[in-house]
Protein backbone atom coordinates (compact mmCIF):
# COMPACT_ATOMS: atom_id res chain seq x y z
CA UNK A 1 0.00 0.00 0.00
CA UNK A 2 1.34 3.43 -0.97
CA UNK A 3 1.47 6.09 1.71
CA UNK A 4 1.12 9.84 1.21
CA UNK A 5 0.53 12.77 3.53
CA UNK A 6 0.57 16.46 4.39
CA UNK A 7 3.09 18.27 6.60
CA UNK A 8 1.88 21.33 8.48
CA UNK A 9 1.27 22.85 11.86
CA UNK A 10 -2.53 22.96 12.16
CA UNK A 11 -4.30 20.68 9.70
CA UNK A 12 -7.84 20.31 11.02
CA UNK A 13 -9.23 22.18 8.00
CA UNK A 14 -6.97 20.61 5.38
CA UNK A 15 -8.24 20.15 1.82
CA UNK A 16 -5.63 17.63 0.74
CA UNK A 17 -6.61 14.60 2.82
CA UNK A 18 -10.22 14.49 1.61
CA UNK A 19 -9.17 15.26 -1.96
CA UNK A 20 -6.64 12.47 -2.25
CA UNK A 21 -8.67 9.90 -0.33
CA UNK A 22 -11.51 10.45 -2.81
CA UNK A 23 -9.03 10.12 -5.68
CA UNK A 24 -7.73 6.82 -4.31
CA UNK A 25 -11.28 5.50 -3.99
CA UNK A 26 -12.32 6.66 -7.47
CA UNK A 27 -9.20 5.16 -9.07
CA UNK A 28 -9.35 2.03 -6.88
CA UNK A 29 -5.80 2.63 -5.68
CA UNK A 30 -4.53 0.99 -2.50
CA UNK A 31 -3.12 4.07 -0.78
CA UNK A 32 -3.54 6.24 2.29
CA UNK A 33 -3.18 9.98 2.86
CA UNK A 34 -2.43 11.21 6.38
CA UNK A 35 -2.07 14.56 8.10
CA UNK A 36 1.26 15.00 9.90
CA UNK A 37 1.01 17.90 12.33
CA UNK A 38 4.48 19.06 13.40
CA UNK A 39 4.99 21.42 16.31
CA UNK A 40 8.36 22.41 14.86
CA UNK A 41 10.13 21.73 11.57
CA UNK A 42 12.91 19.68 13.19
CA UNK A 43 10.38 16.86 13.60
CA UNK A 44 10.35 16.43 9.82
CA UNK A 45 13.70 14.60 9.81
CA UNK A 46 12.17 11.55 11.50
CA UNK A 47 9.12 11.70 9.24
CA UNK A 48 11.23 11.76 6.06
CA UNK A 49 12.99 8.58 7.16
CA UNK A 50 9.79 6.51 7.01
CA UNK A 51 10.47 4.00 4.23
CA UNK A 52 6.85 3.46 3.22
CA UNK A 53 6.24 7.08 2.20
CA UNK A 54 5.74 7.78 -1.50
CA UNK A 55 5.03 11.50 -1.38
CA UNK A 56 4.21 14.46 0.83
CA UNK A 57 2.61 17.86 0.50
CA UNK A 58 3.83 20.77 2.61
CA UNK A 59 1.72 23.67 3.86
CA UNK A 60 1.97 26.67 6.20
CA UNK A 61 4.32 27.37 7.93
CA UNK A 62 6.94 24.92 6.61
CA UNK A 63 7.21 25.57 2.85
CA UNK A 64 10.54 27.34 3.27
CA UNK A 65 11.79 25.68 6.45
CA UNK A 66 11.59 22.15 5.01
CA UNK A 67 14.15 22.85 2.25
CA UNK A 68 17.35 22.13 4.28
CA UNK A 69 16.00 18.69 5.19
CA UNK A 70 15.66 17.54 1.56
CA UNK A 71 18.29 15.83 -0.61
CA UNK A 72 17.46 17.63 -3.85
CA UNK A 73 15.42 20.66 -4.94
CA UNK A 74 13.78 21.04 -8.34
CA UNK A 75 15.09 24.13 -10.22
CA UNK A 76 11.74 25.95 -10.11
CA UNK A 77 11.32 25.32 -6.39
CA UNK A 78 14.88 26.50 -5.84
CA UNK A 79 14.24 29.73 -7.73
CA UNK A 80 10.96 30.30 -5.91
CA UNK A 81 12.52 29.46 -2.53
CA UNK A 82 9.56 27.38 -1.43
CA UNK A 83 8.58 23.68 -1.51
CA UNK A 84 5.06 22.29 -1.25
CA UNK A 85 5.59 18.80 -2.73
CA UNK A 86 8.11 16.11 -1.77
CA UNK A 87 8.84 13.03 -3.86
CA UNK A 88 10.60 9.94 -2.53
CA UNK A 89 12.77 8.28 -5.18
CA UNK A 90 15.68 5.85 -4.91
CA UNK A 91 16.16 6.63 -1.25
CA UNK A 92 16.23 10.40 -1.81
CA UNK A 93 13.79 13.20 -1.05
CA UNK A 94 13.19 15.73 -3.83
CA UNK A 95 11.38 19.04 -3.29
CA UNK A 96 9.07 20.63 -5.87
CA UNK A 97 6.76 23.64 -6.03
CA UNK A 98 3.36 23.00 -7.61
CA UNK A 99 1.86 26.19 -6.15
CA UNK A 100 3.36 27.98 -9.16
CA UNK A 101 1.33 26.14 -11.77
CA UNK A 102 -1.70 26.12 -9.48
CA UNK A 103 -1.69 29.88 -9.01
CA UNK A 104 -0.79 30.72 -12.61
CA UNK A 105 -3.43 28.52 -14.23
CA UNK A 106 -6.17 29.60 -11.82
CA UNK A 107 -5.34 33.31 -12.17
CA UNK A 108 -5.00 33.66 -15.94
CA UNK A 109 -8.74 33.50 -16.77
CA UNK A 110 -9.34 36.51 -14.50
CA UNK A 111 -6.46 38.76 -15.55
CA UNK A 112 -7.51 41.81 -17.52
CA UNK A 113 -5.58 44.08 -19.85
CA UNK A 114 -4.09 46.96 -17.90
CA UNK A 115 -3.43 45.03 -14.71
CA UNK A 116 0.22 45.96 -14.42
CA UNK A 117 0.64 46.24 -10.64
CA UNK A 118 -0.12 43.82 -7.83
CA UNK A 119 -0.27 44.02 -4.05
CA UNK A 120 0.81 40.81 -2.33
CA UNK A 121 -0.38 40.56 1.26
CA UNK A 122 2.16 38.57 3.25
CA UNK A 123 5.78 37.55 2.73
CA UNK A 124 5.73 33.88 3.76
CA UNK A 125 6.29 30.75 1.71
CA UNK A 126 3.01 31.03 -0.20
CA UNK A 127 3.85 34.57 -1.30
CA UNK A 128 6.98 33.37 -3.05
CA UNK A 129 5.12 31.26 -5.61
CA UNK A 130 2.67 34.10 -6.19
CA UNK A 131 5.50 36.58 -6.73
CA UNK A 132 7.29 34.19 -9.09
CA UNK A 133 4.20 33.91 -11.30
CA UNK A 134 3.37 37.62 -11.30
CA UNK A 135 6.94 38.59 -12.16
CA UNK A 136 6.86 36.11 -15.05
CA UNK A 137 3.65 37.69 -16.30
CA UNK A 138 5.33 41.10 -16.08
CA UNK A 139 3.56 42.81 -13.19
CA UNK A 140 5.20 45.26 -10.79
CA UNK A 141 4.93 43.97 -7.22
CA UNK A 142 4.49 45.60 -3.84
CA UNK A 143 4.43 43.43 -0.72
CA UNK A 144 2.49 44.29 2.42
CA UNK A 145 4.07 42.90 5.58
CA UNK A 146 3.73 43.18 9.34
CA UNK A 147 7.49 43.76 9.41
CA UNK A 148 8.53 45.33 6.09
CA UNK A 149 12.23 45.12 5.34
CA UNK A 150 12.76 45.54 1.59
CA UNK A 151 12.41 48.44 -0.79
CA UNK A 152 9.30 46.86 -2.32
CA UNK A 153 7.60 46.21 1.03
CA UNK A 154 5.25 48.41 3.04
CA UNK A 155 3.45 47.94 6.35
CA UNK A 156 -0.28 47.45 6.69
CA UNK A 157 -0.46 50.94 8.18
CA UNK A 158 1.06 52.26 4.95
CA UNK A 159 -1.36 50.30 2.78
CA UNK A 160 -3.71 53.26 2.39
CA UNK A 161 -6.46 53.85 -0.14
CA UNK A 162 -4.01 55.22 -2.72
CA UNK A 163 -1.83 52.10 -2.52
CA UNK A 164 -4.92 49.93 -2.90
CA UNK A 165 -6.35 52.04 -5.73
CA UNK A 166 -3.19 51.84 -7.85
CA UNK A 167 -2.83 48.07 -7.57
CA UNK A 168 -5.77 46.49 -9.37
CA UNK A 169 -4.70 42.96 -8.42
CA UNK A 170 -4.54 42.20 -4.69
CA UNK A 171 -3.52 38.71 -3.55
CA UNK A 172 -3.88 37.55 0.05
CA UNK A 173 -1.23 34.93 0.82
CA UNK A 174 -1.69 35.11 4.60
CA UNK A 175 -3.89 32.76 6.68
CA UNK A 176 -5.88 35.73 8.02
CA UNK A 177 -9.58 34.98 7.60
CA UNK A 178 -9.26 31.19 7.52
CA UNK A 179 -12.05 29.26 9.29
CA UNK A 180 -12.84 29.45 12.17
CA UNK A 181 -11.55 33.05 12.25
CA UNK A 182 -13.96 34.17 9.54
CA UNK A 183 -14.49 37.68 10.95
CA UNK A 184 -10.82 38.56 10.37
CA UNK A 185 -9.39 40.21 7.26
CA UNK A 186 -6.02 41.74 6.35
CA UNK A 187 -6.10 45.36 7.58
CA UNK A 188 -5.82 47.26 4.30
CA UNK A 189 -7.78 50.32 3.10
CA UNK A 190 -10.67 48.55 1.38
CA UNK A 191 -12.25 51.89 0.48
CA UNK A 192 -9.66 52.14 -2.31
CA UNK A 193 -11.10 49.10 -4.10
CA UNK A 194 -13.09 49.68 -7.30
CA UNK A 195 -14.98 47.54 -9.81
CA UNK A 196 -11.78 47.31 -11.88
CA UNK A 197 -10.00 45.37 -9.11
CA UNK A 198 -9.43 41.63 -8.77
CA UNK A 199 -9.06 40.24 -5.26
CA UNK A 200 -7.56 36.76 -5.06
CA UNK A 201 -7.43 34.90 -1.74
CA UNK A 202 -5.34 31.74 -1.40
CA UNK A 203 -7.72 30.70 1.39
CA UNK A 204 -10.48 28.26 0.38
CA UNK A 205 -12.22 27.74 3.74
CA UNK A 206 -14.49 29.64 3.99
CA UNK A 207 -15.16 29.87 0.24
CA UNK A 208 -15.75 33.61 0.58
CA UNK A 209 -13.53 35.25 3.19
CA UNK A 210 -14.18 38.68 4.67
CA UNK A 211 -11.32 39.91 2.43
CA UNK A 212 -13.24 38.74 -0.64
CA UNK A 213 -16.56 40.04 0.70
CA UNK A 214 -15.02 43.51 1.15
CA UNK A 215 -13.94 43.45 -2.49
CA UNK A 216 -17.23 42.09 -3.78
CA UNK A 217 -19.17 44.78 -1.92
CA UNK A 218 -17.25 47.38 -3.93
CA UNK A 219 -17.82 45.70 -7.27
CA UNK A 220 -14.45 43.95 -7.58
CA UNK A 221 -13.98 40.53 -9.14
CA UNK A 222 -13.05 37.87 -6.58
CA UNK A 223 -11.46 34.42 -6.61
CA UNK A 224 -10.67 32.02 -3.75
CA UNK A 225 -7.90 29.43 -3.60
CA UNK A 226 -9.88 26.25 -4.31
CA UNK A 227 -9.09 26.09 -8.02
CA UNK A 228 -5.40 26.67 -7.29
CA UNK A 229 -5.44 23.86 -4.73
CA UNK A 230 -7.00 21.38 -7.13
CA UNK A 231 -4.52 22.21 -9.89
CA UNK A 232 -1.48 21.98 -7.62
CA UNK A 233 -2.77 18.73 -6.09
CA UNK A 234 -3.06 17.14 -9.53
CA UNK A 235 0.45 18.32 -10.40
CA UNK A 236 1.72 16.78 -7.15
CA UNK A 237 0.06 13.51 -8.12
CA UNK A 238 1.74 13.64 -11.54
CA UNK A 239 5.14 14.20 -9.90
CA UNK A 240 4.70 11.32 -7.46
CA UNK A 241 3.82 8.98 -10.30
CA UNK A 242 6.37 10.09 -12.89
CA UNK A 243 9.49 8.03 -13.59
CA UNK A 244 11.79 11.07 -13.72
C-alpha positions in Angstrom: 0.0 0.0 0.0 1.3 3.4 -1.0 1.5 6.1 1.7 1.1 9.8 1.2 0.5 12.8 3.5 0.6 16.5 4.4 3.1 18.3 6.6 1.9 21.3 8.5 1.3 22.8 11.9 -2.5 23.0 12.2 -4.3 20.7 9.7 -7.8 20.3 11.0 -9.2 22.2 8.0 -7.0 20.6 5.4 -8.2 20.2 1.8 -5.6 17.6 0.7 -6.6 14.6 2.8 -10.2 14.5 1.6 -9.2 15.3 -2.0 -6.6 12.5 -2.2 -8.7 9.9 -0.3 -11.5 10.4 -2.8 -9.0 10.1 -5.7 -7.7 6.8 -4.3 -11.3 5.5 -4.0 -12.3 6.7 -7.5 -9.2 5.2 -9.1 -9.4 2.0 -6.9 -5.8 2.6 -5.7 -4.5 1.0 -2.5 -3.1 4.1 -0.8 -3.5 6.2 2.3 -3.2 10.0 2.9 -2.4 11.2 6.4 -2.1 14.6 8.1 1.3 15.0 9.9 1.0 17.9 12.3 4.5 19.1 13.4 5.0 21.4 16.3 8.4 22.4 14.9 10.1 21.7 11.6 12.9 19.7 13.2 10.4 16.9 13.6 10.4 16.4 9.8 13.7 14.6 9.8 12.2 11.5 11.5 9.1 11.7 9.2 11.2 11.8 6.1 13.0 8.6 7.2 9.8 6.5 7.0 10.5 4.0 4.2 6.9 3.5 3.2 6.2 7.1 2.2 5.7 7.8 -1.5 5.0 11.5 -1.4 4.2 14.5 0.8 2.6 17.9 0.5 3.8 20.8 2.6 1.7 23.7 3.9 2.0 26.7 6.2 4.3 27.4 7.9 6.9 24.9 6.6 7.2 25.6 2.9 10.5 27.3 3.3 11.8 25.7 6.5 11.6 22.2 5.0 14.1 22.8 2.3 17.3 22.1 4.3 16.0 18.7 5.2 15.7 17.5 1.6 18.3 15.8 -0.6 17.5 17.6 -3.9 15.4 20.7 -4.9 13.8 21.0 -8.3 15.1 24.1 -10.2 11.7 26.0 -10.1 11.3 25.3 -6.4 14.9 26.5 -5.8 14.2 29.7 -7.7 11.0 30.3 -5.9 12.5 29.5 -2.5 9.6 27.4 -1.4 8.6 23.7 -1.5 5.1 22.3 -1.2 5.6 18.8 -2.7 8.1 16.1 -1.8 8.8 13.0 -3.9 10.6 9.9 -2.5 12.8 8.3 -5.2 15.7 5.8 -4.9 16.2 6.6 -1.2 16.2 10.4 -1.8 13.8 13.2 -1.0 13.2 15.7 -3.8 11.4 19.0 -3.3 9.1 20.6 -5.9 6.8 23.6 -6.0 3.4 23.0 -7.6 1.9 26.2 -6.1 3.4 28.0 -9.2 1.3 26.1 -11.8 -1.7 26.1 -9.5 -1.7 29.9 -9.0 -0.8 30.7 -12.6 -3.4 28.5 -14.2 -6.2 29.6 -11.8 -5.3 33.3 -12.2 -5.0 33.7 -15.9 -8.7 33.5 -16.8 -9.3 36.5 -14.5 -6.5 38.8 -15.5 -7.5 41.8 -17.5 -5.6 44.1 -19.9 -4.1 47.0 -17.9 -3.4 45.0 -14.7 0.2 46.0 -14.4 0.6 46.2 -10.6 -0.1 43.8 -7.8 -0.3 44.0 -4.0 0.8 40.8 -2.3 -0.4 40.6 1.3 2.2 38.6 3.2 5.8 37.6 2.7 5.7 33.9 3.8 6.3 30.7 1.7 3.0 31.0 -0.2 3.8 34.6 -1.3 7.0 33.4 -3.1 5.1 31.3 -5.6 2.7 34.1 -6.2 5.5 36.6 -6.7 7.3 34.2 -9.1 4.2 33.9 -11.3 3.4 37.6 -11.3 6.9 38.6 -12.2 6.9 36.1 -15.1 3.6 37.7 -16.3 5.3 41.1 -16.1 3.6 42.8 -13.2 5.2 45.3 -10.8 4.9 44.0 -7.2 4.5 45.6 -3.8 4.4 43.4 -0.7 2.5 44.3 2.4 4.1 42.9 5.6 3.7 43.2 9.3 7.5 43.8 9.4 8.5 45.3 6.1 12.2 45.1 5.3 12.8 45.5 1.6 12.4 48.4 -0.8 9.3 46.9 -2.3 7.6 46.2 1.0 5.2 48.4 3.0 3.5 47.9 6.4 -0.3 47.5 6.7 -0.5 50.9 8.2 1.1 52.3 5.0 -1.4 50.3 2.8 -3.7 53.3 2.4 -6.5 53.9 -0.1 -4.0 55.2 -2.7 -1.8 52.1 -2.5 -4.9 49.9 -2.9 -6.3 52.0 -5.7 -3.2 51.8 -7.8 -2.8 48.1 -7.6 -5.8 46.5 -9.4 -4.7 43.0 -8.4 -4.5 42.2 -4.7 -3.5 38.7 -3.5 -3.9 37.5 0.0 -1.2 34.9 0.8 -1.7 35.1 4.6 -3.9 32.8 6.7 -5.9 35.7 8.0 -9.6 35.0 7.6 -9.3 31.2 7.5 -12.0 29.3 9.3 -12.8 29.4 12.2 -11.6 33.1 12.3 -14.0 34.2 9.5 -14.5 37.7 10.9 -10.8 38.6 10.4 -9.4 40.2 7.3 -6.0 41.7 6.3 -6.1 45.4 7.6 -5.8 47.3 4.3 -7.8 50.3 3.1 -10.7 48.5 1.4 -12.3 51.9 0.5 -9.7 52.1 -2.3 -11.1 49.1 -4.1 -13.1 49.7 -7.3 -15.0 47.5 -9.8 -11.8 47.3 -11.9 -10.0 45.4 -9.1 -9.4 41.6 -8.8 -9.1 40.2 -5.3 -7.6 36.8 -5.1 -7.4 34.9 -1.7 -5.3 31.7 -1.4 -7.7 30.7 1.4 -10.5 28.3 0.4 -12.2 27.7 3.7 -14.5 29.6 4.0 -15.2 29.9 0.2 -15.7 33.6 0.6 -13.5 35.3 3.2 -14.2 38.7 4.7 -11.3 39.9 2.4 -13.2 38.7 -0.6 -16.6 40.0 0.7 -15.0 43.5 1.1 -13.9 43.5 -2.5 -17.2 42.1 -3.8 -19.2 44.8 -1.9 -17.2 47.4 -3.9 -17.8 45.7 -7.3 -14.5 44.0 -7.6 -14.0 40.5 -9.1 -13.0 37.9 -6.6 -11.5 34.4 -6.6 -10.7 32.0 -3.8 -7.9 29.4 -3.6 -9.9 26.2 -4.3 -9.1 26.1 -8.0 -5.4 26.7 -7.3 -5.4 23.9 -4.7 -7.0 21.4 -7.1 -4.5 22.2 -9.9 -1.5 22.0 -7.6 -2.8 18.7 -6.1 -3.1 17.1 -9.5 0.4 18.3 -10.4 1.7 16.8 -7.1 0.1 13.5 -8.1 1.7 13.6 -11.5 5.1 14.2 -9.9 4.7 11.3 -7.5 3.8 9.0 -10.3 6.4 10.1 -12.9 9.5 8.0 -13.6 11.8 11.1 -13.7 
